[in-house]
Amino acid sequence: MSEDSSRAAWLRQARSYLRHADPVLARLIDDRPDFDPRAWLAQLPSMDLYGALLFQVTGQQLSVPATRRTLARIQALFGGHLPAPAELLGAEAGQLRQAGLSWRKIGTLRDLAERMADGRLNQEVLSTLPDGELIAELTAIPGIGPWTVQGAMLIALQREDVALPGDLALRKAVQAAYELGHLPSQEEVLAIAEKWRPYRSLATSYLFSAAFEQTGAPPVARLGSA
């Protein structure tokens, strides 16, 4: 079986599971028969785990347009691509500040880059860790919270069972889709997402799609908390 046919079979199985597990998702899925949950990745720069974490940290507390502008300036500093850890460490902090990063974010990204450059953290090893262990390793760095890691897991590692309860955009998408009279808390989002296991990433993509079809904003670019 080819990779494409294997992926198509997985999607059929996942969609069928989600339809039966959650009537709200059943409606979202049936309304979007041609939905490609990976299409939004094409709107993002190519990035490894460090690049995805840089992307997530950059966008903390920023709007989508502000995030895109800052990323474009960072890419311009490094010849049109997001920097590897050693490249970021070689840049002047003042240049990164002029690109739009706050001093706090610069400190977080340099701390992460130092740990990867000196071997305390290894991207290949990190990429193989179970979700909980990966989150624990990376949230030991000040400025990197669970949501930041979860977003990177979706972008760089394409993990299949990731929820983003700390993402304000997802909370708003859940509020709209489930017709709630209030903005759900992180705990409420997690409780709703339990029925989506083991396909929480796909369910999240459908909710983002429903919420942002008119804005053109890619998922995981509507950044909330760390």
C-alpha positions in Angstrom: 0.0 0.0 0.0 1.4 3.4 -1.0 1.8 6.2 1.6 -1.1 8.2 -0.1 -3.5 5.2 0.0 -2.5 4.4 3.6 -3.1 8.0 4.6 -6.5 7.9 2.8 -7.5 4.7 4.6 -6.5 6.3 8.0 -8.6 9.4 7.3 -11.6 7.3 6.4 -11.2 5.4 9.7 -10.6 8.5 11.7 -13.6 10.4 10.2 -15.9 7.5 10.7 -14.8 7.2 14.4 -15.3 10.9 15.0 -18.7 10.9 13.3 -19.9 8.2 15.6 -18.3 9.7 18.7 -19.5 13.2 18.5 -22.6 14.6 16.6 -21.1 18.1 16.4 -18.0 16.8 14.6 -20.3 14.6 12.4 -21.9 17.8 11.1 -18.5 19.5 10.6 -17.1 16.5 8.7 -20.2 16.0 6.5 -20.2 19.7 5.6 -16.6 19.5 4.4 -16.3 16.3 2.2 -13.1 17.6 0.5 -11.4 18.9 3.7 -7.6 18.2 3.8 -6.4 18.4 7.4 -2.8 18.9 6.2 -3.5 21.7 3.7 -2.8 24.5 6.2 0.8 23.2 6.6 1.5 24.4 3.1 0.9 28.0 4.4 3.8 27.7 6.9 7.5 27.7 6.3 9.3 24.4 6.3 10.3 23.7 9.9 11.8 21.0 12.1 11.0 20.7 15.8 13.1 23.7 16.8 11.6 25.8 14.0 8.1 24.8 15.1 8.9 25.8 18.6 10.4 29.1 17.4 7.2 29.6 15.4 5.0 28.9 18.4 7.0 31.1 20.8 7.1 34.0 18.3 3.3 34.0 18.1 2.6 33.9 21.8 0.0 36.6 22.5 0.2 38.0 19.0 -2.4 38.3 16.2 -2.0 36.3 13.0 -0.8 39.3 11.0 1.7 40.4 13.7 3.0 36.8 13.9 3.5 36.6 10.1 5.3 39.9 10.0 7.7 38.9 12.7 8.4 35.5 11.2 9.1 37.2 7.8 11.6 39.5 9.5 13.2 36.6 11.3 13.5 34.7 8.0 15.0 37.7 6.3 17.8 37.8 9.0 18.7 34.2 8.1 18.6 34.2 4.3 14.9 33.5 3.9 14.6 30.5 6.3 14.0 30.0 10.0 17.2 29.6 11.9 18.7 26.4 13.2 19.8 26.6 16.9 23.4 27.4 16.1 22.3 30.1 13.7 20.1 31.8 16.2 22.9 31.7 18.8 25.1 33.4 16.3 22.8 36.3 15.8 23.0 39.5 17.8 20.1 39.8 20.4 19.5 43.4 19.1 18.8 42.1 15.6 16.3 39.6 17.0 14.7 42.4 19.0 14.5 44.6 15.9 12.8 41.7 14.0 10.0 42.0 16.6 10.8 39.4 19.3 10.4 40.6 22.9 13.4 40.2 25.2 11.5 37.5 27.0 11.0 35.5 23.8 14.6 36.0 22.8 15.7 34.6 26.1 13.4 31.6 25.7 14.6 30.8 22.2 18.3 31.2 23.1 17.9 29.0 26.1 16.2 26.3 23.9 18.9 26.8 21.2 21.7 26.4 23.7 20.3 23.2 25.1 20.0 21.8 21.5 23.4 23.1 20.4 25.3 21.6 23.4 23.5 18.3 23.4 21.4 18.6 26.5 18.4 18.3 24.1 18.5 16.2 20.9 15.8 16.9 18.3 15.9 13.3 17.0 15.5 11.9 20.5 12.8 14.4 21.4 10.9 13.5 18.3 10.6 9.9 19.4 9.3 10.6 22.9 5.7 10.0 23.9 3.6 13.1 24.1 3.7 13.5 27.9 7.5 13.0 28.1 8.1 15.5 25.3 5.9 18.1 26.9 7.7 17.5 30.3 11.2 17.9 28.7 10.4 21.1 26.9 8.3 22.9 29.5 11.3 22.8 31.8 12.4 25.8 29.7 11.0 29.1 31.0 8.6 30.6 28.5 7.6 27.3 26.9 4.3 26.0 28.2 2.3 22.9 27.2 0.3 24.7 24.5 3.5 25.8 22.8 4.8 22.2 22.7 1.5 20.8 21.6 1.4 23.2 18.7 4.9 22.2 17.7 3.9 18.5 17.9 1.1 19.2 15.4 3.3 21.2 13.0 6.7 19.4 13.1 5.8 15.9 14.3 2.2 15.6 13.0 1.2 13.7 16.1 -2.3 12.3 15.7 -3.8 12.8 19.2 -3.0 16.3 20.3 -5.5 18.7 21.8 -4.8 22.4 22.3 -6.9 23.3 25.4 -4.8 26.4 26.1 -5.4 27.9 22.6 -7.8 30.8 22.8 -8.8 30.2 19.1 -9.7 26.6 19.8 -11.7 27.5 22.8 -13.7 30.0 20.7 -14.1 27.4 18.0 -15.5 25.0 20.5 -17.8 27.6 21.9 -19.2 28.3 18.4 -19.5 24.7 17.2 -21.1 23.5 20.4 -23.3 26.6 20.8 -22.1 27.3 24.3 -23.2 30.4 26.2 -19.7 31.0 27.5 -16.1 30.6 26.5 -15.1 27.1 27.7 -12.2 26.7 30.1 -9.2 24.6 29.3 -10.7 21.9 31.5 -14.0 22.0 29.6 -12.2 21.7 26.2 -10.2 18.7 27.5 -13.4 17.1 28.7 -15.1 17.5 25.3 -12.0 16.3 23.6 -11.9 13.0 25.5 -14.5 11.6 23.1 -12.2 12.4 20.2 -9.3 10.1 21.3 -7.2 8.9 19.6 -7.9 11.4 16.8 -7.9 14.7 18.7 -5.6 16.4 16.1 -8.0 15.7 13.3 -11.0 16.9 15.4 -9.0 20.1 16.2 -8.3 20.7 12.5 -12.0 20.5 11.7 -12.9 22.9 14.4 -10.2 25.4 13.3 -11.5 25.0 9.7 -15.1 25.8 10.7 -14.0 28.8 12.7 -11.5 30.3 10.3 -12.9 29.5 6.8 -13.7 33.1 6.2 -10.4 34.5 7.7 -7.9 32.3 5.8 -5.9 32.0 9.0 -4.0 28.7 9.3 -4.6 26.6 12.4 -2.1 27.0 15.2 -1.4 30.5 14.1 -4.1 32.0 16.3 -1.9 31.9 19.3 -3.1 32.1 22.9 -1.0 31.3 26.0 2.3 29.6 26.3 
